[in-house]
Amino acid sequence: MTNIEGVGDVKVFINYSESAETVAMYNENSKTSTTEETDKSGGVKKVEQKDSQKEVIYQEQNGTKTPIVQKTVEPKIEGAIITAKGASDINVKTAIIQAVEAATGLATHKIQVFQGN
């Protein structure tokens, strides 16, 4: 942000709602079987049985097994507090808010900017 005209030293505090989550890759097997039985009076009984298995897929390197990562879910940003030299100028403050909004997707009411030392 120091590349924004009028902005000096900057300090940023980001508040997250949770930490990052790593999702492992799984090998999934599922089987469904359906059975229909008819009794003497013509009534039909239908039985459905589902069986599923889910196992983590591992890779082995140097004798160590580690799960294969399918994806990492990044934490959700809840808010940002920025202190910056030059932020007492409303145009500089607005530029900082717009930059943080563009970079994080935060709504402007969740971004607070203050004059730094």
Secondary structure per residue as TSV (DSSP state, phi and psi in degrees):
chain	resnum	aa	ss	phi	psi
A	1	M	-	360.0	-16.2
A	2	T	T	-67.3	-10.8
A	3	N	T	-80.0	-11.6
A	4	I	S	-75.6	132.9
A	5	E	T	-58.1	127.7
A	6	G	T	92.4	-5.7
A	7	V	-	-95.7	129.1
A	8	G	-	-101.9	-139.0
A	9	D	S	-56.5	138.1
A	10	V	E	-128.4	139.5
A	11	K	E	-127.9	137.9
A	12	V	E	-127.2	133.9
A	13	F	E	-118.8	123.7
A	14	I	E	-112.3	131.5
A	15	N	E	-104.6	124.7
A	16	Y	E	-106.6	147.1
A	17	S	S	-80.5	-23.4
A	18	E	S	-160.3	173.2
A	19	S	-	-91.2	171.8
A	20	A	-	-65.9	151.7
A	21	E	E	-125.4	131.4
A	22	T	E	-101.2	128.1
A	23	V	E	-107.9	121.0
A	24	A	E	-77.5	159.9
A	25	M	-	-87.9	138.1
A	26	Y	E	-120.6	150.8
A	27	N	E	-103.4	115.8
A	28	E	E	-112.9	133.7
A	29	N	E	-126.9	131.7
A	30	S	E	-138.1	147.8
A	31	K	E	-139.8	135.0
A	32	T	E	-125.5	133.2
A	33	S	E	-130.0	140.7
A	34	T	E	-123.1	134.1
A	35	T	E	-125.7	133.3
A	36	E	E	-118.0	131.8
A	37	E	E	-124.5	137.5
A	38	T	E	-113.0	127.0
A	39	D	-	-87.2	178.2
A	40	K	T	-63.5	-27.2
A	41	S	T	-90.4	5.6
A	42	G	S	93.4	0.1
A	43	G	-	-73.0	144.9
A	44	V	E	-113.6	130.7
A	45	K	E	-113.4	122.7
A	46	K	E	-114.2	124.9
A	47	V	E	-118.8	125.2
A	48	E	E	-117.2	128.1
A	49	Q	E	-120.3	128.6
A	50	K	E	-117.2	136.7
A	51	D	E	-133.3	128.4
A	52	S	E	-139.9	149.1
A	53	Q	E	-130.7	142.9
A	54	K	E	-136.9	117.8
A	55	E	E	-125.2	138.3
A	56	V	E	-69.1	138.7
A	57	I	-	-93.5	127.3
A	58	Y	E	-111.4	155.4
A	59	Q	E	-120.8	148.0
A	60	E	E	-116.0	128.5
A	61	Q	E	-136.6	126.1
A	62	N	T	54.3	38.8
A	63	G	T	79.1	4.4
A	64	T	E	-112.2	127.2
A	65	K	E	-93.0	128.3
A	66	T	E	-132.1	143.9
A	67	P	E	-65.8	145.1
A	68	I	-	-79.4	128.6
A	69	V	E	-86.4	123.7
A	70	Q	E	-81.0	-44.9
A	71	K	E	-162.2	161.9
A	72	T	E	-118.3	124.6
A	73	V	E	-92.9	116.2
A	74	E	-	-73.3	149.9
A	75	P	-	-68.1	154.4
A	76	K	-	-85.3	130.3
A	77	I	E	-83.0	128.1
A	78	E	E	-99.2	-28.3
A	79	G	E	-172.6	165.7
A	80	A	E	-141.7	138.0
A	81	I	E	-121.1	127.7
A	82	I	E	-124.8	132.1
A	83	T	E	-113.6	133.9
A	84	A	E	-150.1	138.9
A	85	K	T	-66.8	132.3
A	86	G	T	98.6	-7.6
A	87	A	T	-72.6	-7.7
A	88	S	T	-72.5	-18.9
A	89	D	S	-79.2	123.0
A	90	I	H	-59.3	-33.8
A	91	N	H	-69.3	-39.4
A	92	V	H	-67.0	-45.0
A	93	K	H	-59.1	-44.4
A	94	T	H	-62.9	-41.3
A	95	A	H	-63.6	-40.2
A	96	I	H	-64.6	-46.5
A	97	I	H	-59.3	-44.3
A	98	Q	H	-64.5	-37.9
A	99	A	H	-66.0	-44.1
A	100	V	H	-66.6	-40.8
A	101	E	H	-60.2	-44.7
A	102	A	H	-67.3	-37.5
A	103	A	H	-77.7	-31.7
A	104	T	H	-111.6	-20.1
A	105	G	-	80.9	6.0
A	106	L	-	-68.4	146.2
A	107	A	-	-70.9	149.1
A	108	T	G	-60.4	-29.5
A	109	H	G	-72.1	-9.4
A	110	K	G	-100.2	8.0
A	111	I	E	-117.9	122.1
A	112	Q	E	-117.5	130.7
A	113	V	E	-122.3	132.8
A	114	F	E	-130.1	155.0
A	115	Q	E	-66.6	129.3
A	116	G	-	-92.6	171.9
A	117	N	-	-81.5	360.0
